[in-house]
Amino acid sequence: MLTRDEWLAQFASQIGVEPPSESEAEQLLDLAAESAHASERTAAPIACWIAGRSSLSLPDLLRAAQDVSGQNASA
């Protein structure tokens, strides 16, 4: 069985992109957790797919998710 990072590296190679750095992976997991805990769990992978289509930074994407969840005071 492959580790998470091994699987991601092989998947990224297969589709011709760079895998996420450790920091990026952690930020993506934070985004997935935010969406999964604030709604149905199935929102997590779809939120990450939507994020991948965006030009926003990972911190900006997490802030946007927190706004939707009502977690940011600025929301």
PDB file of N, CA, C and O in Angstrom:
ATOM      1  N   MET A   1       0.847  -1.181   0.000  1.00  0.00           N
ATOM      2  CA  MET A   1       0.000   0.000   0.000  1.00  0.00           C
ATOM      3  C   MET A   1       0.891   1.243   0.000  1.00  0.00           C
ATOM      4  O   MET A   1       1.889   1.305   0.718  1.00  0.00           O
ATOM      5  N   LEU A   2       0.522   2.208  -0.800  1.00  0.00           N
ATOM      6  CA  LEU A   2       1.269   3.459  -0.881  1.00  0.00           C
ATOM      7  C   LEU A   2       0.894   4.394   0.266  1.00  0.00           C
ATOM      8  O   LEU A   2      -0.232   4.368   0.762  1.00  0.00           O
ATOM      9  N   THR A   3       1.846   5.212   0.673  1.00  0.00           N
ATOM     10  CA  THR A   3       1.529   6.273   1.630  1.00  0.00           C
ATOM     11  C   THR A   3       0.755   7.367   0.893  1.00  0.00           C
ATOM     12  O   THR A   3       0.685   7.377  -0.336  1.00  0.00           O
ATOM     13  N   ARG A   4       0.189   8.268   1.652  1.00  0.00           N
ATOM     14  CA  ARG A   4      -0.522   9.407   1.050  1.00  0.00           C
ATOM     15  C   ARG A   4       0.383  10.153   0.083  1.00  0.00           C
ATOM     16  O   ARG A   4      -0.002  10.422  -1.055  1.00  0.00           O
ATOM     17  N   ASP A   5       1.594  10.488   0.539  1.00  0.00           N
ATOM     18  CA  ASP A   5       2.497  11.281  -0.297  1.00  0.00           C
ATOM     19  C   ASP A   5       2.974  10.518  -1.521  1.00  0.00           C
ATOM     20  O   ASP A   5       3.133  11.102  -2.592  1.00  0.00           O
ATOM     21  N   GLU A   6       3.204   9.214  -1.374  1.00  0.00           N
ATOM     22  CA  GLU A   6       3.596   8.404  -2.537  1.00  0.00           C
ATOM     23  C   GLU A   6       2.473   8.367  -3.573  1.00  0.00           C
ATOM     24  O   GLU A   6       2.714   8.520  -4.770  1.00  0.00           O
ATOM     25  N   TRP A   7       1.240   8.160  -3.096  1.00  0.00           N
ATOM     26  CA  TRP A   7       0.098   8.111  -4.005  1.00  0.00           C
ATOM     27  C   TRP A   7      -0.078   9.449  -4.719  1.00  0.00           C
ATOM     28  O   TRP A   7      -0.275   9.495  -5.934  1.00  0.00           O
ATOM     29  N   LEU A   8      -0.005  10.542  -3.949  1.00  0.00           N
ATOM     30  CA  LEU A   8      -0.166  11.875  -4.548  1.00  0.00           C
ATOM     31  C   LEU A   8       0.935  12.163  -5.559  1.00  0.00           C
ATOM     32  O   LEU A   8       0.663  12.737  -6.614  1.00  0.00           O
ATOM     33  N   ALA A   9       2.164  11.778  -5.261  1.00  0.00           N
ATOM     34  CA  ALA A   9       3.273  11.999  -6.195  1.00  0.00           C
ATOM     35  C   ALA A   9       3.055  11.221  -7.490  1.00  0.00           C
ATOM     36  O   ALA A   9       3.278  11.745  -8.581  1.00  0.00           O
ATOM     37  N   GLN A  10       2.624   9.981  -7.365  1.00  0.00           N
ATOM     38  CA  GLN A  10       2.385   9.180  -8.566  1.00  0.00           C
ATOM     39  C   GLN A  10       1.195   9.698  -9.361  1.00  0.00           C
ATOM     40  O   GLN A  10       1.235   9.732 -10.591  1.00  0.00           O
ATOM     41  N   PHE A  11       0.132  10.102  -8.660  1.00  0.00           N
ATOM     42  CA  PHE A  11      -1.036  10.662  -9.341  1.00  0.00           C
ATOM     43  C   PHE A  11      -0.666  11.954 -10.052  1.00  0.00           C
ATOM     44  O   PHE A  11      -1.038  12.150 -11.209  1.00  0.00           O
ATOM     45  N   ALA A  12       0.056  12.829  -9.382  1.00  0.00           N
ATOM     46  CA  ALA A  12       0.480  14.092  -9.991  1.00  0.00           C
ATOM     47  C   ALA A  12       1.338  13.829 -11.225  1.00  0.00           C
ATOM     48  O   ALA A  12       1.162  14.478 -12.256  1.00  0.00           O
ATOM     49  N   SER A  13       2.250  12.895 -11.126  1.00  0.00           N
ATOM     50  CA  SER A  13       3.097  12.548 -12.270  1.00  0.00           C
ATOM     51  C   SER A  13       2.254  12.022 -13.425  1.00  0.00           C
ATOM     52  O   SER A  13       2.485  12.374 -14.582  1.00  0.00           O
ATOM     53  N   GLN A  14       1.287  11.186 -13.109  1.00  0.00           N
ATOM     54  CA  GLN A  14       0.423  10.593 -14.137  1.00  0.00           C
ATOM     55  C   GLN A  14      -0.335  11.657 -14.925  1.00  0.00           C
ATOM     56  O   GLN A  14      -0.547  11.508 -16.128  1.00  0.00           O
ATOM     57  N   ILE A  15      -0.743  12.727 -14.249  1.00  0.00           N
ATOM     58  CA  ILE A  15      -1.526  13.760 -14.937  1.00  0.00           C
ATOM     59  C   ILE A  15      -0.689  14.978 -15.333  1.00  0.00           C
ATOM     60  O   ILE A  15      -1.219  15.954 -15.864  1.00  0.00           O
ATOM     61  N   GLY A  16       0.611  14.918 -15.075  1.00  0.00           N
ATOM     62  CA  GLY A  16       1.516  15.961 -15.556  1.00  0.00           C
ATOM     63  C   GLY A  16       1.556  17.240 -14.749  1.00  0.00           C
ATOM     64  O   GLY A  16       1.755  18.320 -15.306  1.00  0.00           O
ATOM     65  N   VAL A  17       1.370  17.134 -13.442  1.00  0.00           N
ATOM     66  CA  VAL A  17       1.471  18.313 -12.573  1.00  0.00           C
ATOM     67  C   VAL A  17       2.382  17.994 -11.399  1.00  0.00           C
ATOM     68  O   VAL A  17       2.703  16.832 -11.150  1.00  0.00           O
ATOM     69  N   GLU A  18       2.797  19.031 -10.681  1.00  0.00           N
ATOM     70  CA  GLU A  18       3.610  18.851  -9.487  1.00  0.00           C
ATOM     71  C   GLU A  18       2.700  18.496  -8.317  1.00  0.00           C
ATOM     72  O   GLU A  18       1.604  19.046  -8.206  1.00  0.00           O
ATOM     73  N   PRO A  19       3.129  17.594  -7.448  1.00  0.00           N
ATOM     74  CA  PRO A  19       2.334  17.319  -6.250  1.00  0.00           C
ATOM     75  C   PRO A  19       2.427  18.506  -5.291  1.00  0.00           C
ATOM     76  O   PRO A  19       3.340  19.324  -5.404  1.00  0.00           O
ATOM     77  N   PRO A  20       1.496  18.602  -4.355  1.00  0.00           N
ATOM     78  CA  PRO A  20       1.567  19.709  -3.400  1.00  0.00           C
ATOM     79  C   PRO A  20       2.762  19.540  -2.466  1.00  0.00           C
ATOM     80  O   PRO A  20       3.180  18.424  -2.156  1.00  0.00           O
ATOM     81  N   SER A  21       3.297  20.678  -2.027  1.00  0.00           N
ATOM     82  CA  SER A  21       4.326  20.644  -0.992  1.00  0.00           C
ATOM     83  C   SER A  21       3.671  20.187   0.309  1.00  0.00           C
ATOM     84  O   SER A  21       2.446  20.099   0.386  1.00  0.00           O
ATOM     85  N   GLU A  22       4.462  19.900   1.313  1.00  0.00           N
ATOM     86  CA  GLU A  22       3.910  19.503   2.606  1.00  0.00           C
ATOM     87  C   GLU A  22       3.005  20.604   3.164  1.00  0.00           C
ATOM     88  O   GLU A  22       1.933  20.323   3.699  1.00  0.00           O
ATOM     89  N   SER A  23       3.448  21.860   3.034  1.00  0.00           N
ATOM     90  CA  SER A  23       2.639  22.983   3.501  1.00  0.00           C
ATOM     91  C   SER A  23       1.335  23.083   2.723  1.00  0.00           C
ATOM     92  O   SER A  23       0.275  23.292   3.314  1.00  0.00           O
ATOM     93  N   GLU A  24       1.401  22.939   1.418  1.00  0.00           N
ATOM     94  CA  GLU A  24       0.185  22.990   0.592  1.00  0.00           C
ATOM     95  C   GLU A  24      -0.761  21.849   0.948  1.00  0.00           C
ATOM     96  O   GLU A  24      -1.974  22.043   1.023  1.00  0.00           O
ATOM     97  N   ALA A  25      -0.209  20.665   1.164  1.00  0.00           N
ATOM     98  CA  ALA A  25      -1.044  19.516   1.532  1.00  0.00           C
ATOM     99  C   ALA A  25      -1.771  19.788   2.846  1.00  0.00           C
ATOM    100  O   ALA A  25      -2.958  19.486   2.968  1.00  0.00           O
ATOM    101  N   GLU A  26      -1.081  20.349   3.818  1.00  0.00           N
ATOM    102  CA  GLU A  26      -1.706  20.657   5.107  1.00  0.00           C
ATOM    103  C   GLU A  26      -2.801  21.708   4.944  1.00  0.00           C
ATOM    104  O   GLU A  26      -3.859  21.605   5.565  1.00  0.00           O
ATOM    105  N   GLN A  27      -2.550  22.715   4.113  1.00  0.00           N
ATOM    106  CA  GLN A  27      -3.552  23.755   3.884  1.00  0.00           C
ATOM    107  C   GLN A  27      -4.776  23.188   3.161  1.00  0.00           C
ATOM    108  O   GLN A  27      -5.907  23.575   3.454  1.00  0.00           O
ATOM    109  N   LEU A  28      -4.551  22.283   2.229  1.00  0.00           N
ATOM    110  CA  LEU A  28      -5.674  21.635   1.545  1.00  0.00           C
ATOM    111  C   LEU A  28      -6.485  20.786   2.522  1.00  0.00           C
ATOM    112  O   LEU A  28      -7.714  20.752   2.454  1.00  0.00           O
ATOM    113  N   LEU A  29      -5.792  20.105   3.425  1.00  0.00           N
ATOM    114  CA  LEU A  29      -6.502  19.323   4.436  1.00  0.00           C
ATOM    115  C   LEU A  29      -7.314  20.230   5.359  1.00  0.00           C
ATOM    116  O   LEU A  29      -8.409  19.862   5.784  1.00  0.00           O
ATOM    117  N   ASP A  30      -6.784  21.411   5.670  1.00  0.00           N
ATOM    118  CA  ASP A  30      -7.537  22.384   6.472  1.00  0.00           C
ATOM    119  C   ASP A  30      -8.794  22.828   5.732  1.00  0.00           C
ATOM    120  O   ASP A  30      -9.864  22.937   6.330  1.00  0.00           O
ATOM    121  N   LEU A  31      -8.665  23.085   4.435  1.00  0.00           N
ATOM    122  CA  LEU A  31      -9.821  23.478   3.619  1.00  0.00           C
ATOM    123  C   LEU A  31     -10.852  22.356   3.596  1.00  0.00           C
ATOM    124  O   LEU A  31     -12.045  22.601   3.774  1.00  0.00           O
ATOM    125  N   ALA A  32     -10.395  21.136   3.379  1.00  0.00           N
ATOM    126  CA  ALA A  32     -11.312  19.992   3.353  1.00  0.00           C
ATOM    127  C   ALA A  32     -12.003  19.824   4.700  1.00  0.00           C
ATOM    128  O   ALA A  32     -13.204  19.559   4.756  1.00  0.00           O
ATOM    129  N   ALA A  33     -11.248  19.978   5.784  1.00  0.00           N
ATOM    130  CA  ALA A  33     -11.831  19.841   7.115  1.00  0.00           C
ATOM    131  C   ALA A  33     -12.883  20.910   7.371  1.00  0.00           C
ATOM    132  O   ALA A  33     -13.944  20.626   7.928  1.00  0.00           O
ATOM    133  N   GLU A  34     -12.587  22.132   6.966  1.00  0.00           N
ATOM    134  CA  GLU A  34     -13.546  23.227   7.164  1.00  0.00           C
ATOM    135  C   GLU A  34     -14.861  22.911   6.464  1.00  0.00           C
ATOM    136  O   GLU A  34     -15.933  23.045   7.055  1.00  0.00           O
ATOM    137  N   SER A  35     -14.779  22.493   5.213  1.00  0.00           N
ATOM    138  CA  SER A  35     -16.011  22.230   4.466  1.00  0.00           C
ATOM    139  C   SER A  35     -16.723  20.988   4.994  1.00  0.00           C
ATOM    140  O   SER A  35     -17.953  20.961   5.035  1.00  0.00           O
ATOM    141  N   ALA A  36     -15.985  19.971   5.396  1.00  0.00           N
ATOM    142  CA  ALA A  36     -16.606  18.738   5.890  1.00  0.00           C
ATOM    143  C   ALA A  36     -17.284  18.943   7.241  1.00  0.00           C
ATOM    144  O   ALA A  36     -18.315  18.330   7.517  1.00  0.00           O
ATOM    145  N   HIS A  37     -16.712  19.798   8.082  1.00  0.00           N
ATOM    146  CA  HIS A  37     -17.283  19.994   9.410  1.00  0.00           C
ATOM    147  C   HIS A  37     -18.421  21.008   9.418  1.00  0.00           C
ATOM    148  O   HIS A  37     -19.246  21.009  10.331  1.00  0.00           O
ATOM    149  N   ALA A  38     -18.467  21.872   8.403  1.00  0.00           N
ATOM    150  CA  ALA A  38     -19.501  22.910   8.363  1.00  0.00           C
ATOM    151  C   ALA A  38     -20.712  22.501   7.529  1.00  0.00           C
ATOM    152  O   ALA A  38     -21.723  23.202   7.502  1.00  0.00           O
ATOM    153  N   SER A  39     -20.602  21.362   6.849  1.00  0.00           N
ATOM    154  CA  SER A  39     -21.697  20.905   5.992  1.00  0.00           C
ATOM    155  C   SER A  39     -21.623  19.387   5.910  1.00  0.00           C
ATOM    156  O   SER A  39     -21.064  18.730   6.788  1.00  0.00           O
ATOM    157  N   GLU A  40     -22.185  18.852   4.862  1.00  0.00           N
ATOM    158  CA  GLU A  40     -22.060  17.416   4.641  1.00  0.00           C
ATOM    159  C   GLU A  40     -20.611  17.083   4.303  1.00  0.00           C
ATOM    160  O   GLU A  40     -19.933  17.869   3.643  1.00  0.00           O
ATOM    161  N   ARG A  41     -20.135  15.928   4.748  1.00  0.00           N
ATOM    162  CA  ARG A  41     -18.747  15.521   4.517  1.00  0.00           C
ATOM    163  C   ARG A  41     -18.386  15.511   3.036  1.00  0.00           C
ATOM    164  O   ARG A  41     -17.239  15.773   2.674  1.00  0.00           O
ATOM    165  N   THR A  42     -19.345  15.216   2.193  1.00  0.00           N
ATOM    166  CA  THR A  42     -19.063  15.133   0.760  1.00  0.00           C
ATOM    167  C   THR A  42     -18.712  16.487   0.157  1.00  0.00           C
ATOM    168  O   THR A  42     -18.271  16.553  -0.991  1.00  0.00           O
ATOM    169  N   ALA A  43     -18.900  17.563   0.905  1.00  0.00           N
ATOM    170  CA  ALA A  43     -18.498  18.886   0.403  1.00  0.00           C
ATOM    171  C   ALA A  43     -16.980  19.006   0.315  1.00  0.00           C
ATOM    172  O   ALA A  43     -16.469  19.784  -0.491  1.00  0.00           O
ATOM    173  N   ALA A  44     -16.256  18.249   1.130  1.00  0.00           N
ATOM    174  CA  ALA A  44     -14.795  18.395   1.209  1.00  0.00           C
ATOM    175  C   ALA A  44     -14.088  18.154  -0.121  1.00  0.00           C
ATOM    176  O   ALA A  44     -13.344  19.030  -0.565  1.00  0.00           O
ATOM    177  N   PRO A  45     -14.282  17.015  -0.777  1.00  0.00           N
ATOM    178  CA  PRO A  45     -13.551  16.829  -2.036  1.00  0.00           C
ATOM    179  C   PRO A  45     -13.994  17.794  -3.121  1.00  0.00           C
ATOM    180  O   PRO A  45     -13.190  18.211  -3.955  1.00  0.00           O
ATOM    181  N   ILE A  46     -15.265  18.148  -3.110  1.00  0.00           N
ATOM    182  CA  ILE A  46     -15.759  19.071  -4.134  1.00  0.00           C
ATOM    183  C   ILE A  46     -15.243  20.483  -3.866  1.00  0.00           C
ATOM    184  O   ILE A  46     -14.934  21.214  -4.807  1.00  0.00           O
ATOM    185  N   ALA A  47     -15.145  20.874  -2.597  1.00  0.00           N
ATOM    186  CA  ALA A  47     -14.562  22.177  -2.268  1.00  0.00           C
ATOM    187  C   ALA A  47     -13.114  22.252  -2.745  1.00  0.00           C
ATOM    188  O   ALA A  47     -12.680  23.283  -3.259  1.00  0.00           O
ATOM    189  N   CYS A  48     -12.372  21.168  -2.577  1.00  0.00           N
ATOM    190  CA  CYS A  48     -10.981  21.150  -3.046  1.00  0.00           C
ATOM    191  C   CYS A  48     -10.920  21.209  -4.566  1.00  0.00           C
ATOM    192  O   CYS A  48     -10.016  21.835  -5.119  1.00  0.00           O
ATOM    193  N   TRP A  49     -11.852  20.577  -5.243  1.00  0.00           N
ATOM    194  CA  TRP A  49     -11.907  20.658  -6.706  1.00  0.00           C
ATOM    195  C   TRP A  49     -12.195  22.099  -7.126  1.00  0.00           C
ATOM    196  O   TRP A  49     -11.550  22.621  -8.034  1.00  0.00           O
ATOM    197  N   ILE A  50     -13.161  22.741  -6.469  1.00  0.00           N
ATOM    198  CA  ILE A  50     -13.466  24.142  -6.770  1.00  0.00           C
ATOM    199  C   ILE A  50     -12.235  25.006  -6.512  1.00  0.00           C
ATOM    200  O   ILE A  50     -11.909  25.879  -7.317  1.00  0.00           O
ATOM    201  N   ALA A  51     -11.557  24.771  -5.405  1.00  0.00           N
ATOM    202  CA  ALA A  51     -10.347  25.530  -5.072  1.00  0.00           C
ATOM    203  C   ALA A  51      -9.295  25.391  -6.161  1.00  0.00           C
ATOM    204  O   ALA A  51      -8.610  26.359  -6.492  1.00  0.00           O
ATOM    205  N   GLY A  52      -9.165  24.193  -6.718  1.00  0.00           N
ATOM    206  CA  GLY A  52      -8.198  23.965  -7.776  1.00  0.00           C
ATOM    207  C   GLY A  52      -8.485  24.747  -9.042  1.00  0.00           C
ATOM    208  O   GLY A  52      -7.585  24.973  -9.851  1.00  0.00           O
ATOM    209  N   ARG A  53      -9.703  25.154  -9.216  1.00  0.00           N
ATOM    210  CA  ARG A  53     -10.090  25.945 -10.388  1.00  0.00           C
ATOM    211  C   ARG A  53      -9.897  27.442 -10.160  1.00  0.00           C
ATOM    212  O   ARG A  53     -10.019  28.240 -11.090  1.00  0.00           O
ATOM    213  N   SER A  54      -9.600  27.808  -8.938  1.00  0.00           N
ATOM    214  CA  SER A  54      -9.466  29.208  -8.547  1.00  0.00           C
ATOM    215  C   SER A  54      -8.018  29.670  -8.661  1.00  0.00           C
ATOM    216  O   SER A  54      -7.087  28.865  -8.629  1.00  0.00           O
ATOM    217  N   SER A  55      -7.852  30.959  -8.792  1.00  0.00           N
ATOM    218  CA  SER A  55      -6.503  31.538  -8.786  1.00  0.00           C
ATOM    219  C   SER A  55      -6.136  32.084  -7.402  1.00  0.00           C
ATOM    220  O   SER A  55      -5.068  32.674  -7.234  1.00  0.00           O
ATOM    221  N   LEU A  56      -7.012  31.891  -6.411  1.00  0.00           N
ATOM    222  CA  LEU A  56      -6.737  32.376  -5.060  1.00  0.00           C
ATOM    223  C   LEU A  56      -5.673  31.527  -4.384  1.00  0.00           C
ATOM    224  O   LEU A  56      -5.484  30.360  -4.726  1.00  0.00           O
ATOM    225  N   SER A  57      -4.982  32.123  -3.422  1.00  0.00           N
ATOM    226  CA  SER A  57      -3.994  31.386  -2.635  1.00  0.00           C
ATOM    227  C   SER A  57      -4.719  30.450  -1.670  1.00  0.00           C
ATOM    228  O   SER A  57      -5.903  30.637  -1.387  1.00  0.00           O
ATOM    229  N   LEU A  58      -4.007  29.450  -1.169  1.00  0.00           N
ATOM    230  CA  LEU A  58      -4.615  28.537  -0.201  1.00  0.00           C
ATOM    231  C   LEU A  58      -5.095  29.256   1.063  1.00  0.00           C
ATOM    232  O   LEU A  58      -6.185  28.951   1.547  1.00  0.00           O
ATOM    233  N   PRO A  59      -4.317  30.204   1.618  1.00  0.00           N
ATOM    234  CA  PRO A  59      -4.845  30.934   2.780  1.00  0.00           C
ATOM    235  C   PRO A  59      -6.131  31.708   2.448  1.00  0.00           C
ATOM    236  O   PRO A  59      -7.051  31.756   3.265  1.00  0.00           O
ATOM    237  N   ASP A  60      -6.196  32.311   1.259  1.00  0.00           N
ATOM    238  CA  ASP A  60      -7.406  33.030   0.861  1.00  0.00           C
ATOM    239  C   ASP A  60      -8.588  32.079   0.691  1.00  0.00           C
ATOM    240  O   ASP A  60      -9.719  32.412   1.046  1.00  0.00           O
ATOM    241  N   LEU A  61      -8.319  30.898   0.148  1.00  0.00           N
ATOM    242  CA  LEU A  61      -9.384  29.910  -0.017  1.00  0.00           C
ATOM    243  C   LEU A  61      -9.909  29.445   1.333  1.00  0.00           C
ATOM    244  O   LEU A  61     -11.118  29.289   1.504  1.00  0.00           O
ATOM    245  N   LEU A  62      -9.019  29.221   2.294  1.00  0.00           N
ATOM    246  CA  LEU A  62      -9.462  28.805   3.623  1.00  0.00           C
ATOM    247  C   LEU A  62     -10.281  29.914   4.275  1.00  0.00           C
ATOM    248  O   LEU A  62     -11.299  29.634   4.907  1.00  0.00           O
ATOM    249  N   ARG A  63      -9.856  31.164   4.131  1.00  0.00           N
ATOM    250  CA  ARG A  63     -10.633  32.284   4.686  1.00  0.00           C
ATOM    251  C   ARG A  63     -12.023  32.335   4.061  1.00  0.00           C
ATOM    252  O   ARG A  63     -13.009  32.574   4.758  1.00  0.00           O
ATOM    253  N   ALA A  64     -12.105  32.112   2.758  1.00  0.00           N
ATOM    254  CA  ALA A  64     -13.407  32.115   2.081  1.00  0.00           C
ATOM    255  C   ALA A  64     -14.287  30.989   2.626  1.00  0.00           C
ATOM    256  O   ALA A  64     -15.480  31.186   2.856  1.00  0.00           O
ATOM    257  N   ALA A  65     -13.697  29.814   2.831  1.00  0.00           N
ATOM    258  CA  ALA A  65     -14.466  28.697   3.384  1.00  0.00           C
ATOM    259  C   ALA A  65     -14.926  29.020   4.798  1.00  0.00           C
ATOM    260  O   ALA A  65     -16.054  28.704   5.177  1.00  0.00           O
ATOM    261  N   GLN A  66     -14.058  29.644   5.571  1.00  0.00           N
ATOM    262  CA  GLN A  66     -14.433  30.032   6.944  1.00  0.00           C
ATOM    263  C   GLN A  66     -15.535  31.084   6.924  1.00  0.00           C
ATOM    264  O   GLN A  66     -16.405  31.080   7.795  1.00  0.00           O
ATOM    265  N   ASP A  67     -15.511  31.983   5.943  1.00  0.00           N
ATOM    266  CA  ASP A  67     -16.581  32.967   5.808  1.00  0.00           C
ATOM    267  C   ASP A  67     -17.902  32.268   5.568  1.00  0.00           C
ATOM    268  O   ASP A  67     -18.910  32.611   6.185  1.00  0.00           O
ATOM    269  N   VAL A  68     -17.905  31.288   4.674  1.00  0.00           N
ATOM    270  CA  VAL A  68     -19.126  30.542   4.379  1.00  0.00           C
ATOM    271  C   VAL A  68     -19.618  29.824   5.638  1.00  0.00           C
ATOM    272  O   VAL A  68     -20.822  29.746   5.884  1.00  0.00           O
ATOM    273  N   SER A  69     -18.693  29.309   6.423  1.00  0.00           N
ATOM    274  CA  SER A  69     -19.039  28.572   7.642  1.00  0.00           C
ATOM    275  C   SER A  69     -19.399  29.498   8.801  1.00  0.00           C
ATOM    276  O   SER A  69     -19.880  29.039   9.837  1.00  0.00           O
ATOM    277  N   GLY A  70     -19.167  30.802   8.629  1.00  0.00           N
ATOM    278  CA  GLY A  70     -19.416  31.743   9.704  1.00  0.00           C
ATOM    279  C   GLY A  70     -18.325  31.758  10.753  1.00  0.00           C
ATOM    280  O   GLY A  70     -18.566  32.169  11.888  1.00  0.00           O
ATOM    281  N   GLN A  71     -17.114  31.313  10.391  1.00  0.00           N
ATOM    282  CA  GLN A  71     -16.003  31.233  11.333  1.00  0.00           C
ATOM    283  C   GLN A  71     -15.171  32.509  11.383  1.00  0.00           C
ATOM    284  O   GLN A  71     -14.402  32.686  12.327  1.00  0.00           O
ATOM    285  N   ASN A  72     -15.294  33.405  10.405  1.00  0.00           N
ATOM    286  CA  ASN A  72     -14.509  34.641  10.379  1.00  0.00           C
ATOM    287  C   ASN A  72     -15.361  35.782  10.920  1.00  0.00           C
ATOM    288  O   ASN A  72     -16.532  35.917  10.565  1.00  0.00           O
ATOM    289  N   ALA A  73     -14.776  36.583  11.764  1.00  0.00           N
ATOM    290  CA  ALA A  73     -15.493  37.734  12.323  1.00  0.00           C
ATOM    291  C   ALA A  73     -15.829  38.740  11.237  1.00  0.00           C
ATOM    292  O   ALA A  73     -16.777  39.512  11.380  1.00  0.00           O
ATOM    293  N   SER A  74     -15.054  38.740  10.139  1.00  0.00           N
ATOM    294  CA  SER A  74     -15.304  39.702   9.055  1.00  0.00           C
ATOM    295  C   SER A  74     -16.431  39.292   8.153  1.00  0.00           C
ATOM    296  O   SER A  74     -16.815  40.060   7.271  1.00  0.00           O
ATOM    297  N   ALA A  75     -16.984  38.101   8.336  1.00  0.00           N
ATOM    298  CA  ALA A  75     -18.056  37.604   7.481  1.00  0.00           C
ATOM    299  C   ALA A  75     -19.353  38.315   7.754  1.00  0.00           C
ATOM    300  O   ALA A  75     -20.365  38.018   7.119  1.00  0.00           O
TER     301      ALA A  75
END
